[in-house]
Amino acid sequence: MVTNELVTTVEHQLLPVLSGITPLQFSGDFLSWAIVFFIIAIVAAVLGARGIAGISMTVAKWFVIIFLVLAVVSILL
């Protein structure tokens, strides 16, 4: 009897918290950042800063990979 009361009390306390949970949503933030780093890489390459261009391209590549993984996960869920 005490267990049932405890369960209903916990359910009533958690209900507002659980109702506020939103599902995983897809946003293009990683793709936007990838485009920014790609532009930085192009500008750095034109100006002759190969080190900065290489790092920017690497960061842009990883942001695109993260974007694609999150896109697939959000489509599957």
Stockholm file with secondary structure:
# STOCKHOLM 1.0

chainA/1-77         MVTNELVTTVEHQLLPVLSGITPLQFSGDFLSWAIVFFIIAIVAAVLGARGIAGISMTVAKWFVIIFLVLAVVSILL
#=GR chainA/1-77 SS CHHHHHHHHHHHHHHHHHHTCCCCCCCCHHHHHHHHHHHHHHHHHHHTCHHHHHHHHHHHHHHHHHHHHHHHHHHHC
#=GC SS_cons        CHHHHHHHHHHHHHHHHHHTCCCCCCCCHHHHHHHHHHHHHHHHHHHTCHHHHHHHHHHHHHHHHHHHHHHHHHHHC
//
